[in-house]
């Protein structure tokens, strides 16, 4: 509890570096070293600081969404994958809540599958890694590059990013490679990573190679899963 309170104080006391604040906040929520209610109370001020930080970048208000997996399309998205209210996997929790961290329930995302029958994370046709693209202009908030097979982190190597124009937080999980870093401004269509098989449930052979792609709409201290499929259809 003392560690969590020190973390919380550091976040509040350091608005001049909201990227560092988000990294500490995201990790403490993920690993549940901060009480859930304390995290919810802290989130709005941190989110405001992040939006203010975005003001120095030229976000495009009129850009259309780019499909986030290069060379693939909406037909490669898992049908029925977006189910945020379900009981999912090994989680004891029914339904998704960001503040449940690594224990969260539900499946608040779509999985986008690539052609990888031998599970080497390379496209069967090209023999090359499959790039993950920024769907819209994004500020990269934090990344996880150091996942190892014995880790209990469900997302494996992942990226959190922000669209400040629409108050949406993006999450890309199970990456083989992360090609960006916290604080980077990424134009829509730019490469931010490569599809992989990292994460507690994505690494085993029973799982087809895919990108787990989630978007959360921010409403006060609530992060609500967004069914973004209509944006990709356009």
Residue pairs with C-beta under 8 A, 6 or more apart in sequence:
1 35
3 33
4 28
4 33
4 34
4 35
4 38
7 24
7 25
7 28
7 33
7 34
8 34
8 38
8 42
10 21
10 24
11 21
11 24
11 25
11 42
11 46
12 42
12 45
14 20
14 21
15 21
15 45
15 49
18 46
18 49
18 50
18 52
18 53
19 50
19 53
19 141
19 142
19 182
19 183
20 182
21 46
21 49
22 46
22 50
22 141
22 142
22 160
22 182
23 141
23 142
23 182
25 34
25 39
25 42
25 43
25 46
26 141
26 142
26 160
27 33
27 142
28 34
28 39
29 39
29 98
29 99
29 101
30 101
30 102
30 153
31 101
31 102
32 101
32 102
32 103
34 42
36 99
36 100
39 99
40 99
40 221
41 221
43 221
43 223
44 220
44 221
47 218
50 139
50 141
50 162
50 164
51 162
51 164
51 167
53 139
54 139
54 162
54 164
57 137
57 139
57 185
59 137
59 163
59 164
59 165
60 136
60 137
60 187
60 188
61 165
63 136
63 137
63 188
64 234
65 135
65 136
65 188
65 228
65 231
65 232
65 234
66 133
66 134
66 135
66 136
66 188
66 189
67 73
67 74
67 133
67 135
67 232
68 112
68 132
68 133
68 134
68 135
68 172
68 211
68 213
69 76
69 112
69 114
69 130
69 131
69 132
69 133
69 195
69 211
70 130
70 131
70 132
70 133
70 191
71 123
71 126
71 130
71 131
72 112
72 114
72 130
74 229
74 232
74 233
76 112
76 113
76 114
77 110
77 111
77 112
77 113
77 229
77 232
78 110
78 111
78 112
78 113
78 210
81 107
81 109
81 110
81 111
82 107
82 108
82 109
82 110
82 225
82 227
82 229
83 106
83 107
83 108
84 95
84 96
84 106
84 107
84 108
84 225
85 94
85 95
85 96
85 106
86 94
86 95
86 105
86 106
86 107
87 93
87 94
87 95
87 105
87 106
88 105
88 106
88 107
89 201
90 201
91 103
91 104
91 105
92 103
92 105
93 100
93 103
93 104
93 105
93 106
94 105
94 106
95 105
95 106
96 104
96 105
96 106
96 107
96 108
96 225
97 104
97 105
98 104
98 216
98 223
99 223
102 152
102 153
102 154
106 225
108 214
108 216
108 225
109 171
109 212
109 213
109 214
109 215
109 225
110 213
110 228
110 229
111 210
111 211
111 212
111 213
112 195
112 210
112 211
112 213
113 208
113 209
113 210
114 123
114 130
114 195
114 209
114 210
114 211
115 123
115 124
115 125
116 122
116 123
116 124
116 208
116 209
117 124
118 124
119 197
119 205
119 209
121 129
121 130
121 176
121 194
121 195
121 196
121 197
121 209
122 128
122 129
122 130
123 129
123 130
129 176
129 177
129 194
129 195
130 194
130 195
131 191
131 193
131 194
131 195
132 172
132 175
132 191
132 192
132 193
132 194
132 195
132 211
133 188
133 189
133 190
133 191
133 192
134 161
134 186
134 187
134 188
134 189
134 190
134 192
135 170
135 188
135 231
135 232
136 163
136 166
136 188
137 163
137 165
137 185
137 186
137 187
137 188
138 161
138 162
138 163
138 170
138 185
138 186
138 188
138 192
139 161
139 162
139 164
139 183
139 184
139 185
139 186
140 159
140 160
140 161
140 180
140 181
140 182
140 183
140 184
140 185
140 186
140 192
141 160
141 161
141 162
141 169
141 182
142 159
142 160
142 182
143 157
143 158
143 159
143 160
143 178
143 180
143 181
143 182
144 153
144 155
144 156
144 157
144 158
144 159
144 178
145 157
145 178
146 157
147 153
147 156
147 157
147 198
147 199
149 203
151 200
152 200
153 199
153 200
154 173
154 199
154 200
154 201
155 171
155 173
155 174
155 198
155 199
155 212
156 173
156 174
156 175
156 196
156 197
156 198
156 199
156 200
156 202
156 203
157 173
157 174
157 175
157 176
157 177
157 178
157 193
157 196
157 198
157 199
158 171
158 172
158 173
158 174
158 175
158 178
158 199
159 170
159 171
159 172
159 175
159 178
159 180
159 192
159 193
160 169
160 170
160 171
161 169
161 170
161 171
161 172
161 186
161 192
162 168
162 169
162 170
163 169
163 170
166 217
167 217
167 218
167 219
168 215
168 216
168 217
168 218
168 226
169 215
169 216
169 218
169 223
170 213
170 214
170 215
170 216
171 212
171 213
171 214
171 215
171 216
172 192
172 193
172 211
172 212
172 213
173 199
173 202
173 211
173 212
173 213
173 214
174 195
174 196
174 197
174 198
174 199
174 202
174 210
174 211
174 212
175 193
175 194
175 195
175 196
175 198
175 211
176 193
176 194
176 195
176 196
176 197
176 198
177 193
177 194
177 196
178 192
178 193
179 191
179 192
179 193
179 194
180 186
180 192
180 193
186 192
195 209
195 210
195 211
196 202
196 209
197 203
197 207
197 209
199 212
201 207
202 210
202 212
214 225
215 225
215 226
215 228
216 223
216 224
216 225
216 226
217 223
217 224
217 225
217 226
218 224
